[in-house]
Amino acid sequence: MNEQMVWFALVAIMVPALPILVFALMQWNVARKLRQELAFIRCGEQGNRLAQCLLIRDRKTRLPLEIRACSALENPREVNCGKTCLPQLHRPDSAEARAGVVTRLVSKA
């Protein structure tokens, strides 16, 4: 009878932990596909002002997907501009360097 209670306690702990494990695996899978970089670009909407942006790229194609933060705006975390700088970031690394766009890796995720 005592062994049955041990199994019951183990199941009672594992069942609530299962959704947390699934969520963690989903986040790990997304982090594998994306790359976060810091980019310094000229913002056309802010009078050609140099801006520091937190950029999300696809890891395989290196295409920019989103801008998460931009120092050219009043609130850097609320990126509500037209994002006219995204086409500048579609160039390969060598063209970006010639155009004055500098990116560096912020994190591996």
Number of C-alpha atoms within 10 A of each C-alpha: 5 7 7 9 10 11 11 12 10 11 12 11 11 12 10 10 11 11 11 11 12 11 11 11 12 11 12 12 12 11 14 13 12 18 21 23 21 19 21 19 24 19 22 12 14 12 9 11 13 16 16 19 23 22 24 21 20 15 15 10 7 16 16 21 15 15 22 14 20 25 17 21 16 9 11 15 14 12 18 12 12 8 14 11 16 17 10 16 23 15 16 10 14 9 13 16 12 9 14 13 18 16 20 12 13 13 9 10 17
